[in-house]
Amino acid sequence: MPGNSFYVIDSSSLIDMKMYYPMTVFRSLWVRCDSLIAEGRLCAPPVVLEELEQKDDELTEWARGRNGALFHLDSSDLMGRVSEILGVFPNLINSNLDREQADPFVIAMALEKREGPQQMLCGGGDVYVVTEEKNNRNGNKTKIPKVCDHFGLPYISMVDMMVNEGWEF
């Protein structure tokens, strides 16, 4: 239902959005995302911003301009949820990297939004993980959809979010 859903977005969706819907061409899409951010219905953990900062481009600049609104931590329980997720799905991250990786934080934040006291403040709408990742059957790395399925957490693509919101261009 438009106006009632809450979204926790992964780096993959923001990167694909920049690639397929450039800010200079699809300005109204980016403005609508800004509206979701302003309404408090689109967020991401700060580690998503850190992943975006691996490349310095217009997406990184856009993202930095929304730090504190789009990117924020919800509670001190987030790390506990991340540990729980990684306890069940250790291959969700690449243990050879020496930096935080966003996937478990995105899922943990969505679980907090769904189950925490702020759900009452969100109007009881559905909570979605927005990701462009697909379930992989044969890969070594666990993908976000598999973890979401395990926790009964719905996930959608960026385009699905646009449809869910009833956006027309």
Number of C-alpha atoms within 10 A of each C-alpha: 10 13 13 14 19 27 23 25 29 28 23 20 18 20 15 14 19 17 11 10 15 15 17 9 10 14 11 13 18 18 12 14 15 17 13 19 18 14 13 14 20 23 28 29 28 17 22 24 22 18 17 19 15 9 10 9 12 12 20 19 12 12 19 16 11 17 15 13 16 26 21 16 17 16 10 8 12 21 15 11 18 18 15 14 20 15 11 11 17 15 13 21 17 14 11 6 8 7 11 15 18 23 24 26 25 27 30 26 29 28 21 19 23 20 12 14 10 13 16 12 10 18 12 14 17 16 25 24 29 30 26 22 16 12 14 13 10 7 8 10 14 19 20 24 22 19 21 18 12 12 12 10 18 14 26 20 19 20 15 13 20 17 13 15 16 11 12 8 6
